[in-house]
Amino acid sequence: MEDLPRATMDKVVYRLCFEFICFLKDHIPESLHYQWRYFRAHGRLCNFQNPRRFSEKIYHRMRFPLPDFSRLADKVVVRDYIRDTVGDQFNVPLYIAVTKVVPELFDALPSAFVMKCNNACGATRVVLDKASEDIQSLVDLANSWLQRDFSRCNGERHYRSIAPQILFEKALLIDGRPAADYKVHVFNPAEGDAYCFMQVIGDRFGQITQNLYSTDWMGTAFKLGGSLPPSTCPSITLPPDQLPQMLDAAKRLAKPFGYCRVDFYVHDGGVYVGELTFTPGAGRCVFHPVQWDQMLGAKFRWPETLEMPSPSSGIPMSGVPGGQSSGDQQLA
């Protein structure tokens, strides 16, 4: 190997290290695997027997997910839960959802759209003008998402039971840029009213920002993470007119759970649900001061016993509505 260029040697070493880590992940006991992940994020071991901190309860969910997490984390199937709970007007208009992407599919799509995978986080592509895109590259990207087992990336096991699909939605653009992402964290304690705080993500595909607000749009007593700068743009620092509507919908959607994060977009006066999240940040969310990990954990009803009504439309626990092939879902 001495004759190899340094860049090539670095790639070889990186690949060997990556394969070694994958080998360890596949062969070490599950309990050690999750403890290792938790320790890396929080600098201590996770109490799986009696979780009290917010982070511990999220890790417990990752390791021991309830069946409904798979159904409601599915970006296609959750649309029916949203429709039945708060109304179909909260669903982002869907053009089509498929189990395989082919070039011809793009012919019927509008110039701008969002392409995303239903069983992964971050597998999203905003297309502003399809005429300027390499369609085959989009096809290859989408189909590569379908082959990926996202549940193995961060140990979020509820993603494993979601049948993979690619969905194409209306692009919610403001001045040619994606709308801000309003994440409502809803905590339902064993007794008393829900506690909520807002996490607003701006300019997601540029210089990403994060602002935290209480429900009355005051600052929070804690910080989340620490690497993202806050936005000073009035469109984010001022509360949206639709805030009461957003909070009401979030509480209704999150009501069956001790905790749930409901993501929204505001566009042309309407409020749209992006997704429901049960394991935000794959358990790596760090609060400052750290006491808030314990304080928010106390607002997170536990243990989790969930009795949700069966979906009115006959949706299986994972898959597409009515058990149909996703190829049967036509362009709206």
JORAFEN-V60962 format. One record per backbone hydrogen bond with DSSP energy under -0.5 kcal/mol. NH is the residue of the N-H (numbers start at 1). CO is the residue of the C=O. Records with the same first field share a line. If there is no record, write none. Layout:
NH: CO  CO
This chain:
4: 1
9: 5
10: 6
11: 7
12: 8
13: 9
14: 10
15: 11
16: 12
17: 13
18: 14
19: 15
20: 16
21: 17
22: 18
23: 19
24: 20
25: 21
26: 22
27: 23  24
28: 24
33: 29
34: 30
35: 31
36: 32
37: 33
38: 34
39: 35
40: 36
41: 37
42: 38
43: 39
48: 46
54: 293
57: 53
58: 54
59: 55
60: 56
61: 57
62: 58
63: 59
64: 60
69: 66
70: 66  67
71: 67
72: 68
73: 69
74: 70
75: 73  118
78: 74
79: 76
80: 77
81: 77
82: 78
83: 79
84: 80
85: 81
86: 82
87: 82  83
90: 87
91: 88
92: 273
95: 168
96: 168
98: 166
105: 102
106: 103
107: 104
108: 105
109: 106
113: 127
114: 169
115: 125
116: 167
117: 123
118: 165
120: 117
124: 122
125: 115
127: 113  125
128: 126
130: 111
132: 129
133: 130
135: 133
138: 134
139: 135
140: 136
141: 137
142: 138
143: 139
144: 140
145: 141
146: 142
147: 143
148: 145
150: 148
152: 149
153: 150
154: 150
155: 151
157: 62  155
159: 156
160: 157
161: 158
162: 159
163: 161
166: 98
167: 116
168: 96
169: 114  167
170: 93
172: 170
173: 171
174: 177
177: 174
179: 172
181: 201
182: 180  264
183: 181  199
184: 182  262
185: 183  197
186: 184  260
187: 185  195
188: 258
189: 187
195: 187
197: 185
198: 213
199: 183
200: 198  211
201: 181  199
202: 200  209
206: 203
208: 206
209: 202
210: 229
211: 200
213: 198
214: 218
215: 196
217: 214
223: 288
225: 223  286
226: 224
229: 208
236: 233
237: 233
238: 234
243: 240
246: 242
247: 243
248: 244
249: 245
250: 246
251: 247
252: 248
253: 249
254: 250
255: 251
257: 254
260: 186
261: 277
262: 184  260
263: 261  275
264: 182
265: 272
267: 265  270
270: 267
272: 265
273: 90
274: 263  272
275: 263
276: 72
277: 261
282: 279
283: 280
284: 281
285: 280
287: 285
288: 223
292: 289
293: 290
294: 290  291
295: 291
296: 292
297: 293
298: 294
299: 295  296
300: 297
301: 188  299
305: 303
314: 311
323: 320
324: 321
328: 325
329: 326
330: 328
332: 95
